[in-house]
């Protein structure tokens, strides 16, 4: 199962890349890289969700991708820092981590039966 969760995290990384790419792409090269990132991101999500619970996988994927995108925009592109944004991202990440922890327990219980 760890292999498939690693695919989710790889997909998240590429999701952040393509979302940022959509906003900042200004040449054929950057548009091409954005399209490649979209493909890699979605492919990783599809492969991972074939073995992991789809709802949890998608929630972790989108929640982490959203948090990563907001943080990259703040750190790399100078988006204004707002304490409320950080607080909401932390709340989102707590939910994502909670889903991952609960899913791990369910997977382990299912293996024992």
C-alpha positions in Angstrom: 0.0 0.0 0.0 2.9 2.4 0.7 3.8 2.3 -3.0 0.3 3.6 -3.9 0.4 6.3 -1.3 3.7 7.4 -2.7 2.0 7.6 -6.1 -0.6 9.9 -4.5 2.1 12.2 -3.2 3.9 12.2 -6.6 0.5 13.2 -8.1 0.2 16.0 -5.6 3.6 17.3 -6.5 2.7 17.4 -10.2 -0.7 18.8 -9.4 0.9 21.8 -7.8 3.2 22.2 -10.8 0.3 22.1 -13.4 -1.9 24.5 -11.4 0.9 27.0 -11.0 1.7 26.4 -14.7 -1.8 27.3 -15.8 -1.4 30.7 -14.2 2.2 31.4 -15.2 2.8 29.6 -18.6 3.7 32.1 -21.3 5.5 30.0 -23.9 5.2 26.8 -25.8 7.7 25.2 -23.5 5.9 26.1 -20.3 2.6 25.1 -21.8 4.1 21.8 -22.8 5.5 21.2 -19.3 2.1 22.1 -17.9 0.4 19.5 -20.1 2.9 16.9 -19.1 2.4 17.7 -15.4 -1.4 17.3 -15.9 -0.9 13.9 -17.4 1.5 12.7 -14.8 -0.7 14.0 -11.9 -3.9 12.4 -13.2 -2.2 9.1 -14.1 -0.6 8.8 -10.7 -4.0 9.5 -9.1 -5.8 6.9 -11.3 -3.2 4.2 -10.6 -3.2 4.9 -6.8 -7.0 4.9 -6.6 -7.1 1.5 -8.2 -5.7 0.0 -5.0 -6.6 2.6 -2.4 -10.1 3.8 -1.3 -11.1 6.2 -3.9 -12.8 8.8 -1.7 -9.9 9.0 0.7 -7.3 9.1 -2.1 -9.1 11.9 -3.9 -9.5 13.9 -0.6 -5.8 13.6 0.2 -4.9 14.4 -3.4 -7.0 17.5 -3.7 -6.5 18.8 -0.2 -2.7 18.4 -0.3 -2.6 19.9 -3.8 -4.6 22.9 -2.7 -2.4 23.5 0.3 0.8 23.1 -1.8 -0.5 25.4 -4.5 -1.3 28.2 -2.0 2.0 27.8 -0.3 4.0 27.9 -3.6 2.1 31.0 -4.7 3.0 32.7 -1.4 6.7 31.6 -1.2 7.7 31.6 -4.9 5.4 34.2 -6.5 4.9 36.7 -3.7 1.2 36.2 -3.1 0.3 38.2 0.0 0.7 36.3 3.3 -2.5 36.1 5.2 -2.7 34.4 8.6 -6.3 33.2 7.9 -5.1 31.4 4.7 -2.4 29.6 6.7 -4.9 28.7 9.5 -7.3 27.3 6.9 -4.6 25.4 5.1 -3.6 23.9 8.5 -7.2 22.9 9.1 -7.4 21.3 5.7 -4.1 19.4 6.3 -5.4 18.1 9.7 -8.4 16.7 7.9 -6.2 15.1 5.2 -3.9 13.5 7.8 -6.9 12.3 9.7 -8.3 10.6 6.6 -5.0 9.0 5.9 -4.7 7.7 9.5 -8.2 6.3 9.6 -7.8 4.7 6.2 -4.5 3.0 7.3 -6.3 1.5 10.3 -9.1 0.2 8.1 -6.6 -1.3 5.6 -4.7 -3.1 8.5 -8.0 -4.4 9.9 -9.0 -5.7 6.5 -5.7 -7.6 6.1 -6.2 -9.4 9.4 -9.6 -10.9 8.5 
